[in-house]
């Protein structure tokens, strides 16, 4: 992640960040999904997180290429 741009990360950075905080004993929770715990060890949860991150990155890229 780049300093000064907290929302400007890509999908790979998000997955690395989540794994890094898990190694420190924190368990990520998606608040907009009824507070369900996100178990990155589960292939299904990892897929969902990857898809959400990819869509967010895609939307950000679209915003950046639009004319002002």
PAZAPA-4460 file (N, C-alpha, C; in steps of 0.05 Angstrom, whole numbers, plus 32768, in hexadecimal, padded with zeros to 4 digits):
% residues 68
    n_x    n_y    n_z   ca_x   ca_y   ca_z    c_x    c_y    c_z   seq   type   mol
   8011   7FE8   8000   8000   8000   8000   8012   8019   8000     1      X     A
   8009   802D   7FF2   8018   8046   7FF1   800F   8059   8007     2      X     A
   8022   8066   8014   801B   8079   8029   800B   8090   801D     3      X     A
   7FF7   8099   802B   7FE8   80B0   8022   7FD1   80A9   800F     4      X     A
   7FCF   8090   8008   7FBA   8087   7FF6   7FAD   806D   8002     5      X     A
   7F9F   806F   8018   7F95   8057   8025   7F81   8047   8014     6      X     A
   7F72   8054   8002   7F5F   8046   7FF2   7F6A   803D   7FD7     7      X     A
   7F83   8044   7FD2   7F8F   803F   7FB8   7FA0   8026   7FB7     8      X     A
   7F94   800F   7FC0   7FA3   7FF6   7FBF   7F96   7FE4   7FAA     9      X     A
   7FA6   7FD1   7FA0   7F9A   7FBF   7F8D   7F93   7FA5   7F9B    10      X     A
   7F87   7F92   7F8C   7F7D   7F79   7F97   7F94   7F69   7FA5    11      X     A
   7FAB   7F68   7F99   7FC1   7F59   7FA4   7FCA   7F65   7FBF    12      X     A
   7FCB   7F80   7FC0   7FD2   7F8D   7FD9   7FBE   7F87   7FEF    13      X     A
   7FA4   7F87   7FE8   7F90   7F81   7FFD   7F93   7F65   8008    14      X     A
   7F97   7F51   7FF6   7F9A   7F36   7FFF   7FB3   7F33   8011    15      X     A
   7FC9   7F40   800A   7FE1   7F40   801A   7FDD   7F4D   8035    16      X     A
   7FCE   7F63   8035   7FC8   7F71   804E   7FB8   7F60   8061    17      X     A
   7FA3   7F54   8056   7F92   7F42   8066   7FA2   7F2B   8072    18      X     A
   7FB3   7F1F   8062   7FC3   7F09   806C   7FD7   7F13   8082    19      X     A
   7FE2   7F2B   807E   7FF4   7F36   8092   7FE7   7F3B   80AD    20      X     A
   7FCE   7F45   80AC   7FC1   7F4A   80C6   7FB7   7F30   80D3    21      X     A
   7FB2   7F1C   80C2   7FAA   7F02   80CD   7FC1   7EF5   80DC    22      X     A
   7FDA   7EF9   80D2   7FF1   7EED   80DF   7FF6   7EFA   80FA    23      X     A
   7FEB   7F12   80FE   7FEE   7F20   8118   7FD7   7F1A   812B    24      X     A
   7FC5   7F07   8123   7FB0   7EFF   8135   7F95   7F0D   8131    25      X     A
   7F93   7F1E   811D   7F79   7F2C   8118   7F6A   7F1C   8103    26      X     A
   7F4F   7F1C   8106   7F3E   7F0E   80F3   7F2D   7F22   80E5    27      X     A
   7F30   7F25   80CB   7F20   7F39   80BC   7F02   7F33   80BC    28      X     A
   7EF2   7F48   80BD   7ED5   7F45   80BD   7ECA   7F58   80A8    29      X     A
   7EB8   7F4D   8097   7EAB   7F5E   8083   7E91   7F68   8090    30      X     A
   7E90   7F82   8096   7E7A   7F8D   80A4   7E60   7F8E   8094    31      X     A
   7E63   7F92   807A   7E4B   7F94   8069   7E3F   7F79   8062    32      X     A
   7E4A   7F64   806D   7E40   7F49   8068   7E36   7F3C   8083    33      X     A
   7E27   7F4C   8092   7E1C   7F43   80AC   7E32   7F3C   80C0    34      X     A
   7E49   7F48   80BD   7E5F   7F43   80D0   7E6B   7F27   80CF    35      X     A
   7E68   7F19   80B9   7E73   7EFE   80B7   7E91   7EFF   80B7    36      X     A
   7E9E   7EED   80C5   7EBB   7EEC   80C5   7EC5   7EE2   80AA    37      X     A
   7EDA   7EED   80A1   7EE6   7EE7   8088   7EFE   7ED4   808D    38      X     A
   7EFB   7EBB   8088   7F0F   7EA7   808D   7F20   7EA3   8073    39      X     A
   7F37   7EB0   8072   7F47   7EAF   805A   7F51   7E93   8055    40      X     A
   7F51   7E81   8069   7F59   7E66   8065   7F45   7E56   8054    41      X     A
   7F2D   7E60   8052   7F18   7E53   8042   7F1B   7E5C   8025    42      X     A
   7F1B   7E49   8013   7F1D   7E50   7FF6   7F06   7E62   7FED    43      X     A
   7EEE   7E5D   7FF7   7ED7   7E6D   7FEF   7EDA   7E8A   7FF8    44      X     A
   7EE2   7E8E   8011   7EE5   7EA9   801C   7EFC   7EB8   800E    45      X     A
   7F11   7EAA   8007   7F27   7EB6   7FF9   7F1F   7EBF   7FDD    46      X     A
   7F0E   7EAE   7FD0   7F04   7EB5   7FB6   7EF2   7ECE   7FB8    47      X     A
   7EE0   7ECF   7FCB   7ECE   7EE6   7FCF   7EDF   7F00   7FD3    48      X     A
   7EF2   7EFE   7FE5   7F03   7F16   7FEB   7F12   7F1E   7FD1    49      X     A
   7F1D   7F0B   7FC3   7F2B   7F12   7FAA   7F19   7F20   7F96    50      X     A
   7F00   7F15   7F93   7EED   7F21   7F80   7EE6   7F3E   7F89    51      X     A
   7EE0   7F42   7FA2   7ED9   7F5C   7FAC   7EF0   7F70   7FA8    52      X     A
   7F09   7F67   7FAD   7F20   7F78   7FA9   7F24   7F7F   7F8B    53      X     A
   7F20   7F6B   7F7A   7F23   7F6F   7F5D   7F0E   7F83   7F53    54      X     A
   7EF5   7F81   7F5C   7EE0   7F94   7F54   7EE6   7FB0   7F5D    55      X     A
   7EF0   7FB2   7F76   7EF7   7FCD   7F81   7F0E   7FD9   7F71    56      X     A
   7F22   7FC9   7F6A   7F38   7FD3   7F5A   7F2F   7FDB   7F3E    57      X     A
   7F1D   7FCC   7F32   7F12   7FD2   7F18   7F03   7FED   7F19    58      X     A
   7EF2   7FF1   7F2D   7EE3   8009   7F30   7EF5   8021   7F33    59      X     A
   7F0A   801E   7F43   7F1D   8034   7F47   7F2B   803B   7F2D    60      X     A
   7F33   8026   7F1E   7F40   802B   7F04   7F2E   803A   7EF0    61      X     A
   7F14   8032   7EF1   7F01   8040   7EE0   7EFE   805D   7EE8    62      X     A
   7EFD   8063   7F02   7EFC   807F   7F0B   7F14   808F   7F02    63      X     A
   7F2B   8083   7F03   7F44   8091   7EFB   7F46   8097   7EDE    64      X     A
   7F39   8086   7ECD   7F3B   808B   7EB0   7F25   809D   7EA6    65      X     A
   7F11   80A3   7EB6   7EFC   80B5   7EAD   7F07   80D2   7EAB    66      X     A
   7EFE   80E1   7E97   7F06   80FD   7E96   7EFA   810D   7EAD    67      X     A
   7F08   8121   7EB6   7EFF   8131   7ECD   7EE9   8144   7EC4    68      X     A
***
